[in-house]
Amino acid sequence: MPRLTMDELTGWIDEFHTSEQVDAAAPQAVDTSWDETTVDTGLVVLRLETSGTEVYLRRKIGGSPEWTVTFEAREHAAEATSAQVTALAAEVSAVARLCSFLSERTAEHARLRAG
């Protein structure tokens, strides 16, 4: 799997954010490279505003273009009204769409690099 540059990853996030016009917190790419030029795994961090939960999207090292979502553990139980749950569901849905978008872009990137 070809590596991504930070500019490529940041560009994809900007493209997603613009096309989706999501109100959720803006996802941020995190540089996980050794040489600060390319990233082998990819890491995107955002915070669900409704619950305050940190969410990480990443691609594992290796051949798969698939990205996964990790929800950071909470120390305390969370109570929510139906309106808050609806807002949270919209945020989680946006995270799922971002994860799919990044997986699609990564697969496309690999196909283009493979020739």
Biopython code that builds the backbone (N, CA, C, O; Angstrom):
import numpy as np
from Bio.PDB.StructureBuilder import StructureBuilder

atoms = [
    (1, "MET", "N", (0.855, -1.176, 0.000)),
    (1, "MET", "CA", (0.000, 0.000, 0.000)),
    (1, "MET", "C", (0.902, 1.241, 0.000)),
    (1, "MET", "O", (1.723, 1.406, 0.902)),
    (2, "PRO", "N", (0.756, 2.100, -0.992)),
    (2, "PRO", "CA", (1.558, 3.320, -1.022)),
    (2, "PRO", "C", (1.251, 4.224, 0.174)),
    (2, "PRO", "O", (0.129, 4.264, 0.677)),
    (3, "ARG", "N", (2.253, 4.926, 0.596)),
    (3, "ARG", "CA", (2.077, 5.847, 1.714)),
    (3, "ARG", "C", (1.401, 7.126, 1.252)),
    (3, "ARG", "O", (1.434, 7.477, 0.072)),
    (4, "LEU", "N", (0.793, 7.808, 2.198)),
    (4, "LEU", "CA", (0.135, 9.090, 1.935)),
    (4, "LEU", "C", (0.999, 10.219, 2.452)),
    (4, "LEU", "O", (1.736, 10.053, 3.424)),
    (5, "THR", "N", (0.910, 11.363, 1.804)),
    (5, "THR", "CA", (1.546, 12.546, 2.380)),
    (5, "THR", "C", (0.529, 13.197, 3.310)),
    (5, "THR", "O", (-0.673, 12.959, 3.189)),
    (6, "MET", "N", (1.008, 14.009, 4.227)),
    (6, "MET", "CA", (0.090, 14.738, 5.113)),
    (6, "MET", "C", (-0.808, 15.660, 4.299)),
    (6, "MET", "O", (-1.978, 15.844, 4.634)),
    (7, "ASP", "N", (-0.269, 16.238, 3.235)),
    (7, "ASP", "CA", (-1.082, 17.107, 2.381)),
    (7, "ASP", "C", (-2.228, 16.341, 1.734)),
    (7, "ASP", "O", (-3.342, 16.855, 1.628)),
    (8, "GLU", "N", (-1.953, 15.097, 1.297)),
    (8, "GLU", "CA", (-3.020, 14.281, 0.702)),
    (8, "GLU", "C", (-4.106, 13.984, 1.734)),
    (8, "GLU", "O", (-5.294, 14.160, 1.461)),
    (9, "LEU", "N", (-3.698, 13.537, 2.908)),
    (9, "LEU", "CA", (-4.663, 13.191, 3.949)),
    (9, "LEU", "C", (-5.462, 14.418, 4.384)),
    (9, "LEU", "O", (-6.683, 14.347, 4.522)),
    (10, "THR", "N", (-4.792, 15.519, 4.596)),
    (10, "THR", "CA", (-5.474, 16.759, 4.993)),
    (10, "THR", "C", (-6.420, 17.219, 3.880)),
    (10, "THR", "O", (-7.524, 17.690, 4.153)),
    (11, "GLY", "N", (-5.986, 17.080, 2.641)),
    (11, "GLY", "CA", (-6.843, 17.450, 1.507)),
    (11, "GLY", "C", (-8.108, 16.619, 1.446)),
    (11, "GLY", "O", (-9.189, 17.139, 1.170)),
    (12, "TRP", "N", (-7.970, 15.313, 1.708)),
    (12, "TRP", "CA", (-9.157, 14.450, 1.709)),
    (12, "TRP", "C", (-10.128, 14.864, 2.802)),
    (12, "TRP", "O", (-11.339, 14.899, 2.583)),
    (13, "ILE", "N", (-9.597, 15.177, 3.979)),
    (13, "ILE", "CA", (-10.455, 15.593, 5.090)),
    (13, "ILE", "C", (-11.167, 16.895, 4.738)),
    (13, "ILE", "O", (-12.364, 17.040, 4.985)),
    (14, "ASP", "N", (-10.433, 17.836, 4.165)),
    (14, "ASP", "CA", (-11.044, 19.109, 3.752)),
    (14, "ASP", "C", (-12.128, 18.881, 2.707)),
    (14, "ASP", "O", (-13.198, 19.486, 2.768)),
    (15, "GLU", "N", (-11.839, 18.000, 1.743)),
    (15, "GLU", "CA", (-12.818, 17.682, 0.704)),
    (15, "GLU", "C", (-14.086, 17.085, 1.313)),
    (15, "GLU", "O", (-15.197, 17.471, 0.950)),
    (16, "PHE", "N", (-13.915, 16.154, 2.228)),
    (16, "PHE", "CA", (-15.068, 15.534, 2.888)),
    (16, "PHE", "C", (-15.862, 16.587, 3.669)),
    (16, "PHE", "O", (-17.084, 16.670, 3.551)),
    (17, "HIS", "N", (-15.165, 17.371, 4.450)),
    (17, "HIS", "CA", (-15.823, 18.363, 5.297)),
    (17, "HIS", "C", (-16.605, 19.367, 4.451)),
    (17, "HIS", "O", (-17.708, 19.765, 4.825)),
    (18, "THR", "N", (-16.040, 19.776, 3.318)),
    (18, "THR", "CA", (-16.715, 20.725, 2.426)),
    (18, "THR", "C", (-17.915, 20.082, 1.749)),
    (18, "THR", "O", (-18.989, 20.681, 1.697)),
    (19, "SER", "N", (-17.745, 18.866, 1.228)),
    (19, "SER", "CA", (-18.835, 18.214, 0.495)),
    (19, "SER", "C", (-19.968, 17.785, 1.414)),
    (19, "SER", "O", (-21.131, 17.807, 1.011)),
    (20, "GLU", "N", (-19.650, 17.400, 2.628)),
    (20, "GLU", "CA", (-20.664, 16.930, 3.570)),
    (20, "GLU", "C", (-21.323, 18.074, 4.324)),
    (20, "GLU", "O", (-22.451, 17.948, 4.801)),
    (21, "GLN", "N", (-20.617, 19.181, 4.426)),
    (21, "GLN", "CA", (-21.076, 20.336, 5.210)),
    (21, "GLN", "C", (-21.557, 19.895, 6.590)),
    (21, "GLN", "O", (-22.659, 20.230, 7.023)),
    (22, "VAL", "N", (-20.700, 19.136, 7.262)),
    (22, "VAL", "CA", (-21.025, 18.636, 8.591)),
    (22, "VAL", "C", (-20.833, 19.727, 9.626)),
    (22, "VAL", "O", (-19.921, 20.548, 9.522)),
    (23, "ASP", "N", (-21.696, 19.727, 10.618)),
    (23, "ASP", "CA", (-21.589, 20.686, 11.711)),
    (23, "ASP", "C", (-20.722, 20.161, 12.841)),
    (23, "ASP", "O", (-20.351, 20.906, 13.748)),
    (24, "ALA", "N", (-20.405, 18.886, 12.783)),
    (24, "ALA", "CA", (-19.602, 18.283, 13.855)),
    (24, "ALA", "C", (-18.205, 18.887, 13.863)),
    (24, "ALA", "O", (-17.799, 19.565, 12.918)),
    (25, "ALA", "N", (-17.492, 18.635, 14.923)),
    (25, "ALA", "CA", (-16.131, 19.143, 15.055)),
    (25, "ALA", "C", (-15.294, 18.713, 13.860)),
    (25, "ALA", "O", (-15.418, 17.592, 13.367)),
    (26, "ALA", "N", (-14.458, 19.602, 13.416)),
    (26, "ALA", "CA", (-13.630, 19.314, 12.256)),
    (26, "ALA", "C", (-12.591, 18.251, 12.586)),
    (26, "ALA", "O", (-11.852, 18.377, 13.562)),
    (27, "PRO", "N", (-12.538, 17.202, 11.765)),
    (27, "PRO", "CA", (-11.521, 16.177, 11.976)),
    (27, "PRO", "C", (-10.130, 16.744, 11.681)),
    (27, "PRO", "O", (-9.970, 17.595, 10.806)),
    (28, "GLN", "N", (-9.140, 16.267, 12.412)),
    (28, "GLN", "CA", (-7.770, 16.721, 12.239)),
    (28, "GLN", "C", (-6.870, 15.536, 11.923)),
    (28, "GLN", "O", (-6.908, 14.519, 12.616)),
    (29, "ALA", "N", (-6.059, 15.667, 10.874)),
    (29, "ALA", "CA", (-5.063, 14.640, 10.564)),
    (29, "ALA", "C", (-3.898, 14.806, 11.526)),
    (29, "ALA", "O", (-3.502, 15.924, 11.854)),
    (30, "VAL", "N", (-3.359, 13.691, 11.967)),
    (30, "VAL", "CA", (-2.215, 13.704, 12.871)),
    (30, "VAL", "C", (-1.044, 13.050, 12.150)),
    (30, "VAL", "O", (-1.182, 11.967, 11.582)),
    (31, "ASP", "N", (0.102, 13.709, 12.177)),
    (31, "ASP", "CA", (1.292, 13.175, 11.517)),
    (31, "ASP", "C", (1.872, 12.042, 12.348)),
    (31, "ASP", "O", (2.346, 12.255, 13.464)),
    (32, "THR", "N", (1.829, 10.839, 11.796)),
    (32, "THR", "CA", (2.363, 9.669, 12.495)),
    (32, "THR", "C", (3.604, 9.117, 11.799)),
    (32, "THR", "O", (4.028, 7.993, 12.065)),
    (33, "SER", "N", (4.180, 9.919, 10.908)),
    (33, "SER", "CA", (5.335, 9.438, 10.153)),
    (33, "SER", "C", (6.618, 9.619, 10.940)),
    (33, "SER", "O", (6.700, 10.415, 11.875)),
    (34, "TRP", "N", (7.604, 8.859, 10.532)),
    (34, "TRP", "CA", (8.925, 8.985, 11.156)),
    (34, "TRP", "C", (9.676, 10.172, 10.569)),
    (34, "TRP", "O", (10.447, 10.839, 11.259)),
    (35, "ASP", "N", (9.441, 10.423, 9.291)),
    (35, "ASP", "CA", (10.215, 11.473, 8.631)),
    (35, "ASP", "C", (9.397, 12.729, 8.335)),
    (35, "ASP", "O", (9.878, 13.636, 7.656)),
    (36, "GLU", "N", (8.177, 12.785, 8.836)),
    (36, "GLU", "CA", (7.269, 13.930, 8.696)),
    (36, "GLU", "C", (6.908, 14.251, 7.248)),
    (36, "GLU", "O", (6.520, 15.380, 6.945)),
    (37, "THR", "N", (7.032, 13.269, 6.346)),
    (37, "THR", "CA", (6.642, 13.511, 4.966)),
    (37, "THR", "C", (5.543, 12.568, 4.500)),
    (37, "THR", "O", (4.657, 12.978, 3.750)),
    (38, "THR", "N", (5.585, 11.327, 4.927)),
    (38, "THR", "CA", (4.551, 10.377, 4.530)),
    (38, "THR", "C", (4.035, 9.634, 5.744)),
    (38, "THR", "O", (4.750, 9.460, 6.731)),
    (39, "VAL", "N", (2.795, 9.198, 5.664)),
    (39, "VAL", "CA", (2.209, 8.431, 6.757)),
    (39, "VAL", "C", (1.839, 7.053, 6.228)),
    (39, "VAL", "O", (1.241, 6.936, 5.158)),
    (40, "ASP", "N", (2.189, 6.015, 6.967)),
    (40, "ASP", "CA", (1.898, 4.660, 6.529)),
    (40, "ASP", "C", (0.544, 4.204, 7.056)),
    (40, "ASP", "O", (-0.130, 3.400, 6.412)),
    (41, "THR", "N", (0.149, 4.692, 8.186)),
    (41, "THR", "CA", (-1.105, 4.243, 8.764)),
    (41, "THR", "C", (-2.213, 5.263, 8.562)),
    (41, "THR", "O", (-3.307, 4.902, 8.129)),
    (42, "GLY", "N", (-1.962, 6.486, 8.857)),
    (42, "GLY", "CA", (-2.984, 7.521, 8.816)),
    (42, "GLY", "C", (-3.728, 7.566, 10.134)),
    (42, "GLY", "O", (-4.154, 6.533, 10.651)),
    (43, "LEU", "N", (-3.882, 8.749, 10.670)),
    (43, "LEU", "CA", (-4.608, 8.928, 11.926)),
    (43, "LEU", "C", (-5.381, 10.233, 11.856)),
    (43, "LEU", "O", (-4.819, 11.288, 11.563)),
    (44, "VAL", "N", (-6.666, 10.148, 12.126)),
    (44, "VAL", "CA", (-7.544, 11.314, 12.133)),
    (44, "VAL", "C", (-8.243, 11.331, 13.485)),
    (44, "VAL", "O", (-8.747, 10.306, 13.944)),
    (45, "VAL", "N", (-8.273, 12.497, 14.117)),
    (45, "VAL", "CA", (-8.850, 12.632, 15.452)),
    (45, "VAL", "C", (-9.975, 13.654, 15.398)),
    (45, "VAL", "O", (-9.861, 14.681, 14.727)),
    (46, "LEU", "N", (-11.059, 13.370, 16.104)),
    (46, "LEU", "CA", (-12.130, 14.353, 16.271)),
    (46, "LEU", "C", (-12.857, 14.082, 17.574)),
    (46, "LEU", "O", (-12.693, 13.025, 18.183)),
    (47, "ARG", "N", (-13.647, 15.027, 17.989)),
    (47, "ARG", "CA", (-14.389, 14.919, 19.241)),
    (47, "ARG", "C", (-15.883, 15.018, 18.937)),
    (47, "ARG", "O", (-16.329, 15.941, 18.257)),
    (48, "LEU", "N", (-16.647, 14.054, 19.451)),
    (48, "LEU", "CA", (-18.096, 14.122, 19.320)),
    (48, "LEU", "C", (-18.595, 15.183, 20.295)),
    (48, "LEU", "O", (-18.473, 15.025, 21.510)),
    (49, "GLU", "N", (-19.146, 16.242, 19.769)),
    (49, "GLU", "CA", (-19.547, 17.367, 20.606)),
    (49, "GLU", "C", (-20.666, 17.010, 21.581)),
    (49, "GLU", "O", (-20.687, 17.497, 22.711)),
    (50, "THR", "N", (-21.590, 16.164, 21.148)),
    (50, "THR", "CA", (-22.730, 15.823, 21.990)),
    (50, "THR", "C", (-22.316, 15.059, 23.240)),
    (50, "THR", "O", (-22.842, 15.304, 24.325)),
    (51, "SER", "N", (-21.379, 14.137, 23.089)),
    (51, "SER", "CA", (-20.985, 13.289, 24.218)),
    (51, "SER", "C", (-19.612, 13.633, 24.788)),
    (51, "SER", "O", (-19.271, 13.197, 25.887)),
    (52, "GLY", "N", (-18.828, 14.407, 24.054)),
    (52, "GLY", "CA", (-17.473, 14.712, 24.492)),
    (52, "GLY", "C", (-16.498, 13.575, 24.278)),
    (52, "GLY", "O", (-15.377, 13.611, 24.786)),
    (53, "THR", "N", (-16.910, 12.569, 23.534)),
    (53, "THR", "CA", (-16.074, 11.400, 23.288)),
    (53, "THR", "C", (-15.048, 11.684, 22.195)),
    (53, "THR", "O", (-15.377, 12.236, 21.145)),
    (54, "GLU", "N", (-13.799, 11.297, 22.459)),
    (54, "GLU", "CA", (-12.755, 11.389, 21.437)),
    (54, "GLU", "C", (-12.877, 10.188, 20.515)),
    (54, "GLU", "O", (-13.098, 9.062, 20.960)),
    (55, "VAL", "N", (-12.729, 10.448, 19.224)),
    (55, "VAL", "CA", (-12.842, 9.398, 18.211)),
    (55, "VAL", "C", (-11.588, 9.438, 17.344)),
    (55, "VAL", "O", (-11.114, 10.507, 16.957)),
    (56, "TYR", "N", (-11.063, 8.255, 17.047)),
    (56, "TYR", "CA", (-9.885, 8.134, 16.218)),
    (56, "TYR", "C", (-10.228, 7.290, 14.994)),
    (56, "TYR", "O", (-10.841, 6.230, 15.119)),
    (57, "LEU", "N", (-9.843, 7.749, 13.838)),
    (57, "LEU", "CA", (-9.956, 6.965, 12.623)),
    (57, "LEU", "C", (-8.538, 6.669, 12.174)),
    (57, "LEU", "O", (-7.692, 7.562, 12.129)),
    (58, "ARG", "N", (-8.281, 5.411, 11.842)),
    (58, "ARG", "CA", (-6.936, 5.083, 11.398)),
    (58, "ARG", "C", (-6.957, 3.918, 10.433)),
    (58, "ARG", "O", (-7.897, 3.125, 10.376)),
    (59, "ARG", "N", (-5.872, 3.853, 9.678)),
    (59, "ARG", "CA", (-5.644, 2.740, 8.774)),
    (59, "ARG", "C", (-4.445, 1.988, 9.304)),
    (59, "ARG", "O", (-3.401, 2.575, 9.590)),
    (60, "LYS", "N", (-4.603, 0.711, 9.431)),
    (60, "LYS", "CA", (-3.509, -0.103, 9.963)),
    (60, "LYS", "C", (-2.393, -0.236, 8.932)),
    (60, "LYS", "O", (-2.621, -0.132, 7.727)),
    (61, "ILE", "N", (-1.206, -0.464, 9.424)),
    (61, "ILE", "CA", (-0.064, -0.690, 8.545)),
    (61, "ILE", "C", (-0.310, -1.964, 7.755)),
    (61, "ILE", "O", (-0.776, -2.964, 8.302)),
    (62, "GLY", "N", (-0.001, -1.925, 6.486)),
    (62, "GLY", "CA", (-0.158, -3.116, 5.658)),
    (62, "GLY", "C", (-0.915, -2.819, 4.386)),
    (62, "GLY", "O", (-0.997, -1.674, 3.941)),
    (63, "GLY", "N", (-1.463, -3.861, 3.813)),
    (63, "GLY", "CA", (-2.045, -3.752, 2.493)),
    (63, "GLY", "C", (-3.475, -3.286, 2.396)),
    (63, "GLY", "O", (-3.920, -2.944, 1.300)),
    (64, "SER", "N", (-4.212, -3.254, 3.472)),
    (64, "SER", "CA", (-5.625, -2.921, 3.388)),
    (64, "SER", "C", (-5.850, -1.410, 3.368)),
    (64, "SER", "O", (-5.255, -0.683, 4.165)),
    (65, "PRO", "N", (-6.712, -0.932, 2.455)),
    (65, "PRO", "CA", (-7.047, 0.488, 2.436)),
    (65, "PRO", "C", (-8.134, 0.853, 3.453)),
    (65, "PRO", "O", (-8.496, 2.021, 3.590)),
    (66, "GLU", "N", (-8.650, -0.154, 4.163)),
    (66, "GLU", "CA", (-9.776, 0.070, 5.073)),
    (66, "GLU", "C", (-9.357, 0.855, 6.318)),
    (66, "GLU", "O", (-8.346, 0.555, 6.953)),
    (67, "TRP", "N", (-10.153, 1.854, 6.642)),
    (67, "TRP", "CA", (-9.978, 2.646, 7.858)),
    (67, "TRP", "C", (-10.934, 2.104, 8.909)),
    (67, "TRP", "O", (-11.990, 1.567, 8.576)),
    (68, "THR", "N", (-10.566, 2.242, 10.176)),
    (68, "THR", "CA", (-11.420, 1.815, 11.283)),
    (68, "THR", "C", (-11.649, 2.984, 12.229)),
    (68, "THR", "O", (-10.904, 3.964, 12.222)),
    (69, "VAL", "N", (-12.690, 2.864, 13.041)),
    (69, "VAL", "CA", (-13.055, 3.903, 14.005)),
    (69, "VAL", "C", (-12.869, 3.347, 15.413)),
    (69, "VAL", "O", (-13.290, 2.229, 15.709)),
    (70, "THR", "N", (-12.236, 4.138, 16.275)),
    (70, "THR", "CA", (-12.088, 3.781, 17.682)),
    (70, "THR", "C", (-12.722, 4.879, 18.515)),
    (70, "THR", "O", (-12.410, 6.058, 18.347)),
    (71, "PHE", "N", (-13.615, 4.486, 19.414)),
    (71, "PHE", "CA", (-14.223, 5.423, 20.353)),
    (71, "PHE", "C", (-13.463, 5.305, 21.668)),
    (71, "PHE", "O", (-13.384, 4.221, 22.248)),
    (72, "GLU", "N", (-12.910, 6.404, 22.134)),
    (72, "GLU", "CA", (-12.149, 6.368, 23.381)),
    (72, "GLU", "C", (-13.062, 6.007, 24.550)),
    (72, "GLU", "O", (-14.222, 6.417, 24.593)),
    (73, "ALA", "N", (-12.530, 5.242, 25.490)),
    (73, "ALA", "CA", (-13.310, 4.825, 26.665)),
    (73, "ALA", "C", (-13.706, 6.026, 27.509)),
    (73, "ALA", "O", (-13.002, 7.035, 27.556)),
    (74, "ARG", "N", (-14.838, 5.896, 28.168)),
    (74, "ARG", "CA", (-15.339, 6.938, 29.069)),
    (74, "ARG", "C", (-15.150, 6.487, 30.514)),
    (74, "ARG", "O", (-15.228, 5.298, 30.823)),
    (75, "GLU", "N", (-14.903, 7.448, 31.386)),
    (75, "GLU", "CA", (-14.772, 7.116, 32.807)),
    (75, "GLU", "C", (-16.123, 6.975, 33.482)),
    (75, "GLU", "O", (-16.271, 6.204, 34.430)),
    (76, "HIS", "N", (-17.119, 7.726, 32.991)),
    (76, "HIS", "CA", (-18.420, 7.758, 33.645)),
    (76, "HIS", "C", (-19.525, 7.459, 32.637)),
    (76, "HIS", "O", (-19.381, 7.693, 31.437)),
    (77, "ALA", "N", (-20.612, 6.944, 33.152)),
    (77, "ALA", "CA", (-21.783, 6.724, 32.319)),
    (77, "ALA", "C", (-22.314, 8.065, 31.835)),
    (77, "ALA", "O", (-22.125, 9.092, 32.486)),
    (78, "ALA", "N", (-22.973, 8.043, 30.695)),
    (78, "ALA", "CA", (-23.522, 9.274, 30.124)),
    (78, "ALA", "C", (-25.033, 9.132, 29.974)),
    (78, "ALA", "O", (-25.530, 8.139, 29.442)),
    (79, "GLU", "N", (-25.747, 10.137, 30.450)),
    (79, "GLU", "CA", (-27.193, 10.191, 30.257)),
    (79, "GLU", "C", (-27.478, 11.205, 29.169)),
    (79, "GLU", "O", (-26.752, 12.188, 29.016)),
    (80, "ALA", "N", (-28.547, 10.961, 28.409)),
    (80, "ALA", "CA", (-28.874, 11.873, 27.321)),
    (80, "ALA", "C", (-30.375, 11.897, 27.099)),
    (80, "ALA", "O", (-31.075, 10.906, 27.305)),
    (81, "THR", "N", (-30.845, 13.053, 26.674)),
    (81, "THR", "CA", (-32.245, 13.189, 26.278)),
    (81, "THR", "C", (-32.401, 12.614, 24.876)),
    (81, "THR", "O", (-31.413, 12.309, 24.208)),
    (82, "SER", "N", (-33.637, 12.471, 24.438)),
    (82, "SER", "CA", (-33.858, 11.959, 23.082)),
    (82, "SER", "C", (-33.256, 12.906, 22.048)),
    (82, "SER", "O", (-32.713, 12.450, 21.041)),
    (83, "ALA", "N", (-33.341, 14.201, 22.276)),
    (83, "ALA", "CA", (-32.747, 15.176, 21.345)),
    (83, "ALA", "C", (-31.224, 15.030, 21.299)),
    (83, "ALA", "O", (-30.625, 15.137, 20.229)),
    (84, "GLN", "N", (-30.602, 14.789, 22.443)),
    (84, "GLN", "CA", (-29.151, 14.605, 22.479)),
    (84, "GLN", "C", (-28.744, 13.305, 21.784)),
    (84, "GLN", "O", (-27.722, 13.259, 21.100)),
    (85, "VAL", "N", (-29.538, 12.258, 21.959)),
    (85, "VAL", "CA", (-29.241, 10.991, 21.284)),
    (85, "VAL", "C", (-29.373, 11.163, 19.770)),
    (85, "VAL", "O", (-28.573, 10.617, 19.011)),
    (86, "THR", "N", (-30.369, 11.911, 19.336)),
    (86, "THR", "CA", (-30.538, 12.183, 17.906)),
    (86, "THR", "C", (-29.330, 12.946, 17.364)),
    (86, "THR", "O", (-28.834, 12.637, 16.281)),
    (87, "ALA", "N", (-28.855, 13.942, 18.115)),
    (87, "ALA", "CA", (-27.675, 14.702, 17.701)),
    (87, "ALA", "C", (-26.437, 13.812, 17.676)),
    (87, "ALA", "O", (-25.620, 13.904, 16.760)),
    (88, "LEU", "N", (-26.301, 12.955, 18.677)),
    (88, "LEU", "CA", (-25.169, 12.035, 18.736)),
    (88, "LEU", "C", (-25.206, 11.065, 17.556)),
    (88, "LEU", "O", (-24.170, 10.771, 16.959)),
    (89, "ALA", "N", (-26.388, 10.573, 17.224)),
    (89, "ALA", "CA", (-26.530, 9.651, 16.086)),
    (89, "ALA", "C", (-26.088, 10.329, 14.788)),
    (89, "ALA", "O", (-25.456, 9.696, 13.943)),
    (90, "ALA", "N", (-26.415, 11.602, 14.629)),
    (90, "ALA", "CA", (-25.991, 12.340, 13.436)),
    (90, "ALA", "C", (-24.472, 12.476, 13.401)),
    (90, "ALA", "O", (-23.861, 12.365, 12.338)),
    (91, "GLU", "N", (-23.862, 12.716, 14.560)),
    (91, "GLU", "CA", (-22.401, 12.823, 14.617)),
    (91, "GLU", "C", (-21.738, 11.487, 14.286)),
    (91, "GLU", "O", (-20.774, 11.445, 13.522)),
    (92, "VAL", "N", (-22.248, 10.405, 14.855)),
    (92, "VAL", "CA", (-21.676, 9.078, 14.603)),
    (92, "VAL", "C", (-21.871, 8.700, 13.136)),
    (92, "VAL", "O", (-20.993, 8.078, 12.537)),
    (93, "SER", "N", (-22.997, 9.065, 12.559)),
    (93, "SER", "CA", (-23.234, 8.807, 11.141)),
    (93, "SER", "C", (-22.215, 9.558, 10.281)),
    (93, "SER", "O", (-21.720, 9.021, 9.291)),
    (94, "ALA", "N", (-21.905, 10.796, 10.660)),
    (94, "ALA", "CA", (-20.885, 11.566, 9.924)),
    (94, "ALA", "C", (-19.515, 10.901, 10.045)),
    (94, "ALA", "O", (-18.750, 10.886, 9.080)),
    (95, "VAL", "N", (-19.201, 10.358, 11.208)),
    (95, "VAL", "CA", (-17.931, 9.649, 11.399)),
    (95, "VAL", "C", (-17.891, 8.413, 10.499)),
    (95, "VAL", "O", (-16.860, 8.125, 9.891)),
    (96, "ALA", "N", (-18.989, 7.694, 10.412)),
    (96, "ALA", "CA", (-19.053, 6.501, 9.548)),
    (96, "ALA", "C", (-18.850, 6.893, 8.086)),
    (96, "ALA", "O", (-18.137, 6.207, 7.354)),
    (97, "ARG", "N", (-19.469, 7.983, 7.660)),
    (97, "ARG", "CA", (-19.299, 8.443, 6.276)),
    (97, "ARG", "C", (-17.855, 8.866, 6.021)),
    (97, "ARG", "O", (-17.314, 8.591, 4.951)),
    (98, "LEU", "N", (-17.223, 9.533, 6.993)),
    (98, "LEU", "CA", (-15.821, 9.918, 6.850)),
    (98, "LEU", "C", (-14.942, 8.677, 6.741)),
    (98, "LEU", "O", (-14.027, 8.636, 5.919)),
    (99, "CYS", "N", (-15.208, 7.680, 7.551)),
    (99, "CYS", "CA", (-14.441, 6.436, 7.522)),
    (99, "CYS", "C", (-14.558, 5.777, 6.142)),
    (99, "CYS", "O", (-13.557, 5.335, 5.579)),
    (100, "SER", "N", (-15.758, 5.712, 5.608)),
    (100, "SER", "CA", (-15.969, 5.147, 4.264)),
    (100, "SER", "C", (-15.260, 5.978, 3.205)),
    (100, "SER", "O", (-14.633, 5.432, 2.297)),
    (101, "PHE", "N", (-15.360, 7.296, 3.321)),
    (101, "PHE", "CA", (-14.723, 8.208, 2.378)),
    (101, "PHE", "C", (-13.213, 7.990, 2.359)),
    (101, "PHE", "O", (-12.609, 7.890, 1.291)),
    (102, "LEU", "N", (-12.605, 7.918, 3.541)),
    (102, "LEU", "CA", (-11.159, 7.708, 3.622)),
    (102, "LEU", "C", (-10.753, 6.346, 3.062)),
    (102, "LEU", "O", (-9.714, 6.226, 2.413)),
    (103, "SER", "N", (-11.569, 5.321, 3.311)),
    (103, "SER", "CA", (-11.286, 3.987, 2.761)),
    (103, "SER", "C", (-11.335, 4.020, 1.233)),
    (103, "SER", "O", (-10.475, 3.442, 0.568)),
    (104, "GLU", "N", (-12.341, 4.697, 0.683)),
    (104, "GLU", "CA", (-12.467, 4.801, -0.772)),
    (104, "GLU", "C", (-11.298, 5.570, -1.367)),
    (104, "GLU", "O", (-10.728, 5.150, -2.374)),
    (105, "ARG", "N", (-10.939, 6.685, -0.760)),
    (105, "ARG", "CA", (-9.826, 7.498, -1.259)),
    (105, "ARG", "C", (-8.504, 6.729, -1.171)),
    (105, "ARG", "O", (-7.671, 6.822, -2.073)),
    (106, "THR", "N", (-8.315, 5.983, -0.104)),
    (106, "THR", "CA", (-7.084, 5.215, 0.062)),
    (106, "THR", "C", (-6.996, 4.119, -0.995)),
    (106, "THR", "O", (-5.926, 3.900, -1.563)),
    (107, "ALA", "N", (-8.096, 3.430, -1.267)),
    (107, "ALA", "CA", (-8.116, 2.388, -2.298)),
    (107, "ALA", "C", (-7.831, 3.006, -3.667)),
    (107, "ALA", "O", (-7.076, 2.443, -4.459)),
    (108, "GLU", "N", (-8.429, 4.152, -3.942)),
    (108, "GLU", "CA", (-8.187, 4.851, -5.209)),
    (108, "GLU", "C", (-6.715, 5.266, -5.321)),
    (108, "GLU", "O", (-6.101, 5.122, -6.378)),
    (109, "HIS", "N", (-6.167, 5.774, -4.233)),
    (109, "HIS", "CA", (-4.762, 6.182, -4.184)),
    (109, "HIS", "C", (-3.858, 4.988, -4.510)),
    (109, "HIS", "O", (-2.897, 5.122, -5.267)),
    (110, "ALA", "N", (-4.165, 3.838, -3.943)),
    (110, "ALA", "CA", (-3.372, 2.627, -4.184)),
    (110, "ALA", "C", (-3.473, 2.185, -5.650)),
    (110, "ALA", "O", (-2.473, 1.795, -6.253)),
    (111, "ARG", "N", (-4.677, 2.247, -6.217)),
    (111, "ARG", "CA", (-4.855, 1.859, -7.627)),
    (111, "ARG", "C", (-4.055, 2.773, -8.553)),
    (111, "ARG", "O", (-3.429, 2.305, -9.503)),
    (112, "LEU", "N", (-4.078, 4.082, -8.273)),
    (112, "LEU", "CA", (-3.348, 5.029, -9.109)),
    (112, "LEU", "C", (-1.845, 4.831, -9.003)),
    (112, "LEU", "O", (-1.133, 4.969, -9.998)),
    (113, "ARG", "N", (-1.359, 4.515, -7.824)),
    (113, "ARG", "CA", (0.090, 4.313, -7.626)),
    (113, "ARG", "C", (0.555, 2.979, -8.236)),
    (113, "ARG", "O", (1.707, 2.836, -8.647)),
    (114, "ALA", "N", (-0.367, 2.015, -8.282)),
    (114, "ALA", "CA", (-0.007, 0.709, -8.832)),
    (114, "ALA", "C", (0.089, 0.748, -10.367)),
    (114, "ALA", "O", (0.702, -0.113, -10.998)),
    (115, "GLY", "N", (-0.539, 1.776, -10.932)),
    (115, "GLY", "CA", (-0.448, 1.945, -12.384)),
    (115, "GLY", "C", (-1.492, 1.204, -13.074)),
    (115, "GLY", "O", (-1.562, 1.235, -14.303)),
]
sb = StructureBuilder()
sb.init_structure("model")
sb.init_model(0)
sb.init_chain("A")
sb.init_seg("    ")
for serial, (resi, resn, name, xyz) in enumerate(atoms, 1):
    if name == "N":
        sb.init_residue(resn, " ", resi, " ")
    sb.init_atom(name, np.array(xyz, "f"), 0.0, 1.0, " ", f" {name:<3s}", serial, name[0])
structure = sb.get_structure()
